[in-house]
């Protein structure tokens, strides 16, 4: 004879049944959830982004230290670069200039003052323009953002499109032509291409506008974002928008050529790798349309590495526009960085380095967010 206490059928917690008093089915009571389950209340992607934000703050602090140290290790005397060799013969003038710009203090104290100013939004004063560096950056950075943004947009559309076509038509004539064009885009120096484009399309054919961001006669749109095309649309000035877009076409295409070649080759390789997966062959066996297979299965899986390359390419475009801006007289951060470096304008150089570093951090954060949007594995892990 079995013991009722040891029989699972006689235990109401393990064998729920009707309650004679209420007529309802008994359910086993759940105990308190473990601490691990409570900690899982936040979304995994949210925790991932929080960690990324904290890491970005630490990296930003490291960027300020690196830019400060490297700037002060640059050979040369900022006094001689700004005052000239004749002023170096007067110790009083040299001492006064160093005291005005804080160069008479120890390096650790200069760095502490630099950090204190950054926390207050003060990047220092430029030794060349005699204006706050933040004001100069607010003027030059939007121009480079507009140029680099247009270049990366063209690169994504053409590079990814060419890469998909080359992968779908593997070893055919169109594939070979696109691979040759991508190799040319990667191999041709950007500054040489800029010179040729400016000479051919502006000087000889006169089908593109000249240098600058907009025709001088128009004067430009009222500044809101600093981007001439966006500000012209906000102001309803279609003549300024057409002029700004026309001035943007040639330098943006010149900058985009290298990235188009890079993305074409990388997209082709990524798409070919996905096309050989079992789930793509299974989708074809089920009779799904080619368009559905391409956009729902192939491109979505191939976009993760493509986004990584595109993010790095945008950062390189933003920090590598010096020669293109010089050829097209584009008043961007590249021109400002070049002039600051040649005159040893230390506050301006540190400001440019900090801006470029922060842009890379923001791009990496955006890429991480896109990972979670495209790849469900990132949202679940």
N, C-alpha and C positions, 0 to 999 in steps of 0.2 A: 504494500500500500504506500503510495507516494505521499510525501510531505507537502501540504498546501503552501507552505512558505517557500519551498524550493521549486514549486511548479510555476513556470512562467505564465501558464494560462490563467492562474488564480491571481496574478498581480495586475491591478488596474492600470498601473503606469506602463506596463509592457504590453497589455492586451486591452486596448480601449474598447468599451462597449456601452450599451445604453445605461443611463443612470435611472434607477427605478423611481427616484424622487422627482426628477425634472423631465425625464423622457429624452434627454439630450445625450449625445455621444460624448463620452469622456475622452479628453485629449491629454497626453502626458505634458506636464508642465516643464517648460524650458528653464534651465538654470541661467545664471548670468553668463553673457558671452565672454570669452577670454579676452585678455588685453590686446592680443594680436589682432583679433577681429575688429576691436574698436579702433585700433590704429589704422585699419584699412578703410576707414570711412571716407578719407579723402581720395580723390581720383588719382590714379597712378601718374597720369600725365601732368596733373597740377603739382604733385610732389616733385616730379622731374623738372618742371619749369622753375619751381622755387629754388631747387638746388642750383640750377643754371644761373638764375639771377644772383644768388649769393656768390657763386663762383665768378660771375662777371664783375661784381663790385671789387672782389679781391684782385682780379686781373687788372682792373682800371687803376687801382692803387699801384700795382706793379708797373704799369705803363708810365705813370708819372715819374716813378723812380728811374726807370730805364732811360726815358727821354731826357731827364735832368742830368743823369750821369754822362750819357753819350754826348749831349750838347756841350757840357763843360770839358769833355776830353778832346773836342775838336781842336786841332792845332791852329794857332793864330791868336792875335790879340784883338778883342773887340774894340778897344780904345783906338788902335791904329786904323781899324776898318771904318770906324765912324768919324774920327776926328782928323785922320791923316797923319803922315809922318812928321809934319812940322809941329803939330801940337804935342807930340811926344816929348819934345825938348823942354816943355814947361811942366815941371812936376806939379805945380798948383792946379793947372787945368786938368791934368790926368787924375789927381786925387779928387777933385771936385766932381768929375764925370763918373768915377767909380763909386763915389758916395751917393750920387743921385740915382744910380741904377742898382745899388745894393751889392756891387761887386767887391767892396772892401770888407765884407763879412766872411766868416768861415763858410765852407760849402754846406755843412749840416744846417747852419742857420739860414742860409739862402734857400735850401730845400724846404725847411719848415715854413718859412715865409711864403714860398711858392704854394705849398699845400694849403696854407691858411687862406691865401688869395683865391685858390680854386674852389674851396668850400664856400666862399662868398661870391662866386661867379666872376672873379677878377683874374684874368689871364696875364695881367701885367700891361705895361705900356711899350709899344713898339719903338725901337730906337731910330727907325727910319721915318715912319709916318707920324710919329709923336702922337698917335691915337691909341686908345685901348685896343689890345690885341683881339679881344672879343668882338669889338666893333668891326675890325678888319675881317675877321673870320665870318661874321654874319653877312658881310658883303661878298666875299669871294667863294665861300663854300656852296651856296645855292647854285652858282653858275656851274661848278664842277658836278654837283649832283644832277643838274638837268642834263648835262652832256653825257655823264656816265650812265644815267638812267635810260636815256634814249638809246645809247649804244647797247646796253644789256637787253633791252626790250627787243631790239632788232636781232640781236644774237640769239635770243631764246626762240623767237619765231622761226628764223631761217635755219639756225643750227640744228634745233630739234627736228624741224621738218625735213631738212636734207638728210639727217641721220636716219630717220624712219624710212624714208624713200630708199636710201642706200641699203638698208638692212632687208627690206622687203624685196628688193630687186638685186639680191646678192649675185656677184660675179657677172652681172650684165653690163651693158655699155653705160647706162646711167649711173650704176654703182661705181664704175671705174672713173668716170668723169667727176663725180662728186668727191671721190677720194683724192683725185689730183687737185681739185680746187681747194679742198681742205688743207692739203699739204702746202699749197702756195700761200694760203692765208696764214698758216703758222710760220712759214719760213720768211716771208717778206718783212723787212724791218718797218715798224710803224712810222717812224719819222720820215723815211724815204717815201713811203706811200703817201704821207701827208703832203710832202713837197710836190710830188707828181700830181696829186689830185688838185692841189691849189693852183698849180701852173696850168693844167689842162682845162679844168672846168671853169675856173674864174678868169685867168689871164688870156687863154687862147679862145675858148669857146664862149665864155661870158654867159654861161647858163646857170651859174650859182652866184649868190651874193659874195661879197668880199669878207673882210675880217670883222670881228666883233660879234655881238649877240643880236643887234637890231640896227636898222638904218638910223644914222644920227639925226636925220630930219624928223623922224617920228618921236624921238625922245624917250621912248620906253613907257610901259604901263605903270600905274601907281603901285609901289611895292607892297605886297601882302605876304607872299611866300618867298619872294626872291627869285622864283622861276618865271622867266619872261613869258613863256607860253601859257602857264596857268594864270598868271596875273592879268594877261591880256584877255583871256576868256572871262575871268571874274569881272573885269571892267567893261566887257562888251566891245573891246577894240579889236575888230577882226583884221584891220590893216596891220596892227602891231603883231597880232598872232601869226599872220602870214609871213611877215618879215622875220620874226623870231624863229618860226619853223624852217624857213628857207635857209637862215644862217646856221641852223642846227644840223641840217641834213649831211653835208659833206664831212665835217669833223666826226659826227657820230658814226657814219659808215666806215670811216678810216679806223676809228677805234674798235669798231665791231668786227672787222675782218678777221683779226687773230682769234677772237672768241668764237666766231662762227666756225672757223676751221677746227678749233678745239672741241666744241660741242658736237659738230658733225661726226667726228671720229669717235668720240666717247659715246654718243647716242647710238651710233651704228653698232658698236661693240656690246652695249648694254641690251639693246633690243634683240640682237642675235642670240645672246645668252638666254634671254627669256623665251624666245621662240622655240628653243630646244627643250623646254621643261615639259614634264609629263602632263601637267594640268592644261597646258595649251593644246597639246595633241588630243587630250580627252575632250576639250571644248570643240575642236574641229570634228572629232568623231561623232559628237552629238548633233552636228549639223548647224551650229550657231553661225550667224553671219560673220563675215570677216571684219566688218566694222565694229561689231560688238566685241569680238575677240581682241582686236587691236586696242580699243580704248578702255575696255573694262578689265582686261587681263594683262596684256603685254605692256602698255604704256604705264599703267599704275604701278606695276612691279619695277619697271625700268626707271621711273622718275626719281626714286630715292637717291641713287648715285648721281643722276643728272643734276638734281638740285644742289648737291654738295659742290660739284664743279662750278655750277652757275654762281653760287654764293662766293666762292673764292675768286671767280673771274670778275665779279662786280667789285670786290675789294681791290683787286689789282688794277682795274680800270680807274677807280677813284684815286688811287695813289700813284698811277703811272701816266698821267695826262700832261706832264710837264712840257714835252717837246711838241705835242699836238696843240696845246694851248699857246705855245710860243709862236708856232707857224701861223695859226689862224687868229692870233691876237685875242684869244679868249680869256677874259679876265677871271680866271678861276684860281683855285687853291694851289695848283701847280706853279703858276706864275708867281704867286705870293711866296711860296716856299722857296723857289729858286732865288728870288731877290733877297729874301731873308737870309738864306744860307751864304750867298756871296758877300753880304755885308756883315756877317756874324751877328745878326739881330737875334740874340739868344731868346728873349721872351716870345718872339714870333715863331722861331723854330720849334720851341717846346709846345707852343699852342697848336701848330700844325701836326706835330707828332701825336699829341694827345687826341686831336680830332680824328686822325686816321685810325689810331688804335681803337677808339670808341666805335667807329664805324664798323670795324671788323668784328667787334664784340656784338654789336646789334645784328649784323648779318648772320653771325653764327647762331644767335638766339632765334632769329626768324627761321633759319633753316631747321633748327630743332623743333620748332612749332609745326612746320610743314611736314616733318617726319611723322609726327603724331596724327596729322590730318590724313596723310596718304597711306601710311603703313599701320594697320590695326595692331600689329605686334608691339609697337612702341606704346600704344595706349594701354595695353594689357600687362606689359612687363613692369 
